Amino acid sequence: MTSSCRRLPHPVLLGPSAALVLLAAVGCTSTDPSASVAVPTPSSEAAAYCRALHKELPRSVAGLERTDPAPRSDLTAGWGDGAIVLRCGVARPAKMDDSQAKAAEADGVNWLLEQRDDGPRFTTTLRKAYVEVTFSSAYAHDATPLAAFAAPVKKTVPSGL
């Protein structure tokens, strides 16, 4: 994947151009805690990495307490009643084949950025399992929460393809 990467030291806001891209993603999303999240169906190898990641995830991110979505799964987690949602073991996004795709780096973990109407979606790159983090539009201007996932991802999901 050829893309531009920005290093996001912990904690720091994105640079002006990246912040503008994220601001463009502003839309509406439900933060209803009863909202359902699709549980990924990864390979057994990726599922094992995801179970290990689940145990290492922080109790709070960006000041938001952990409130896991339904249905409960070791492959999903949430903070702030759906404001931030993590899914582990997702399929490789087709956007990773786009040489013009946007990317970011947060504390040594590379993330593909995809703009969506209801907020940005970030997916790890160059890892043995793909980890996806979505932000509601309320957090679209700030990718700092990605830094909260860097240490757990590095610890539990090995680099490589």
C-alpha positions as CSV (number, residue, x, y, z in Angstrom):
1,M,0.0,0.0,0.0
2,T,1.4,3.3,-1.0
3,S,0.1,6.1,1.2
4,S,1.1,9.1,3.2
5,C,1.6,8.4,6.9
6,R,1.6,10.9,9.7
7,R,3.1,10.1,13.1
8,L,0.7,10.7,15.9
9,P,2.6,10.8,19.1
10,H,0.5,10.2,22.2
11,P,-1.4,12.4,22.8
12,V,-1.5,14.9,19.9
13,L,-4.1,16.2,17.4
14,L,-3.8,15.5,13.7
15,G,-2.0,18.1,11.5
16,P,-4.2,20.7,9.7
17,S,-4.6,18.8,6.5
18,A,-5.5,15.5,8.2
19,A,-7.8,17.2,10.6
20,L,-9.7,18.8,7.6
21,V,-10.1,15.4,6.1
22,L,-11.5,14.1,9.3
23,L,-13.8,17.1,9.7
24,A,-15.2,16.3,6.2
25,A,-16.5,13.0,7.7
26,V,-18.9,14.7,10.1
27,G,-22.4,13.2,9.9
28,C,-24.9,11.5,12.2
29,T,-24.5,8.3,14.1
30,S,-26.4,6.5,16.8
31,T,-24.7,6.3,20.2
32,D,-27.5,4.1,21.5
33,P,-25.9,1.5,23.8
34,S,-28.4,-1.1,22.6
35,A,-27.2,-0.6,19.0
36,S,-25.9,-3.8,17.4
37,V,-22.4,-4.3,16.0
38,A,-21.6,-6.9,13.5
39,V,-19.2,-9.5,14.9
40,P,-16.4,-10.4,12.5
41,T,-15.8,-14.0,11.5
42,P,-12.0,-14.2,11.3
43,S,-9.7,-17.3,10.8
44,S,-8.9,-19.2,14.0
45,E,-5.4,-17.7,14.0
46,A,-6.8,-14.1,13.8
47,A,-9.5,-14.9,16.4
48,A,-6.7,-16.0,18.8
49,Y,-5.0,-12.6,18.3
50,C,-8.3,-10.8,18.8
51,R,-9.1,-12.7,22.0
52,A,-5.6,-11.6,23.4
53,L,-6.3,-8.0,22.2
54,H,-9.7,-8.0,24.0
55,K,-8.0,-8.7,27.3
56,E,-5.5,-5.8,26.9
57,L,-8.0,-3.1,25.8
58,P,-8.2,0.0,28.0
59,R,-11.2,0.6,30.3
60,S,-11.5,4.2,29.0
61,V,-10.5,5.9,25.8
62,A,-10.6,9.7,25.3
63,G,-12.4,10.0,28.6
64,L,-15.1,7.6,27.6
65,E,-15.8,4.5,29.7
66,R,-15.9,1.1,28.1
67,T,-19.5,0.0,27.2
68,D,-19.2,-3.0,24.9
69,P,-21.9,-3.3,22.2
70,A,-24.3,-6.1,21.7
71,P,-23.9,-8.9,21.0
72,R,-21.1,-9.4,23.5
73,S,-18.0,-10.8,21.9
74,D,-14.2,-11.0,22.3
75,L,-14.0,-9.6,18.8
76,T,-15.8,-6.3,19.6
77,A,-15.5,-3.5,22.2
78,G,-16.9,0.0,22.6
79,W,-16.5,3.2,24.5
80,G,-19.0,6.0,25.2
81,D,-22.1,4.0,24.2
82,G,-20.9,3.5,20.7
83,A,-18.9,6.7,20.1
84,I,-15.8,4.6,19.6
85,V,-16.2,1.0,18.4
86,L,-13.4,-1.6,17.9
87,R,-13.9,-4.8,15.8
88,C,-11.0,-7.3,15.5
89,G,-10.7,-9.8,12.8
90,V,-12.4,-7.8,10.1
91,A,-11.9,-8.6,6.4
92,R,-9.1,-6.7,4.6
93,P,-10.6,-3.4,3.3
94,A,-10.6,-3.1,-0.5
95,K,-9.5,0.5,0.1
96,M,-6.0,-0.9,1.0
97,D,-5.5,-1.6,-2.7
98,D,-5.9,2.2,-3.5
99,S,-2.5,3.8,-3.9
100,Q,-4.2,7.2,-3.0
101,A,-5.6,5.9,0.3
102,K,-5.0,8.0,3.4
103,A,-3.2,6.6,6.3
104,A,-2.0,7.6,9.8
105,E,0.4,6.3,12.3
106,A,-0.2,6.3,16.1
107,D,2.6,5.2,18.4
108,G,4.0,2.7,15.9
109,V,0.7,1.3,14.6
110,N,-0.3,2.1,11.0
111,W,-3.9,2.8,10.2
112,L,-5.8,3.1,6.9
113,L,-8.3,6.0,7.1
114,E,-11.7,5.6,5.3
115,Q,-14.2,8.5,5.3
116,R,-17.8,7.6,6.1
117,D,-20.9,9.6,6.5
118,D,-21.3,8.7,10.1
119,G,-17.6,9.2,11.1
120,P,-14.2,7.9,10.1
121,R,-13.1,4.3,10.2
122,F,-9.5,3.3,10.8
123,T,-8.1,-0.2,10.1
124,T,-4.7,-1.5,11.0
125,T,-2.3,-2.3,8.2
126,L,0.6,-4.8,8.2
127,R,-0.8,-6.9,11.0
128,K,-1.8,-10.6,11.1
129,A,-5.3,-9.6,12.0
130,Y,-7.1,-6.5,10.9
131,V,-8.4,-4.3,13.7
132,E,-11.0,-1.7,12.8
133,V,-11.9,1.3,15.0
134,T,-14.8,3.6,14.1
135,F,-15.4,7.0,15.6
136,S,-18.8,8.7,15.7
137,S,-18.9,12.1,14.0
138,A,-18.6,13.7,17.4
139,Y,-14.9,12.6,17.4
140,A,-14.2,12.9,13.7
141,H,-11.9,15.9,14.3
142,D,-9.6,14.1,16.7
143,A,-7.6,10.8,15.9
144,T,-5.9,11.0,19.3
145,P,-7.9,8.1,20.6
146,L,-6.0,5.8,18.2
147,A,-3.0,6.1,20.5
148,A,-5.0,4.3,23.2
149,F,-5.0,1.2,21.0
150,A,-1.3,1.2,19.9
151,A,0.2,-0.7,22.9
152,P,-2.5,-3.4,23.0
153,V,-2.3,-3.9,19.3
154,K,1.5,-4.1,19.2
155,K,1.4,-6.5,22.2
156,T,-1.1,-8.9,20.9
157,V,-1.4,-8.7,17.1
158,P,2.0,-9.4,15.4
159,S,3.2,-7.4,12.4
160,G,3.1,-9.1,9.1
161,L,0.6,-10.3,6.5
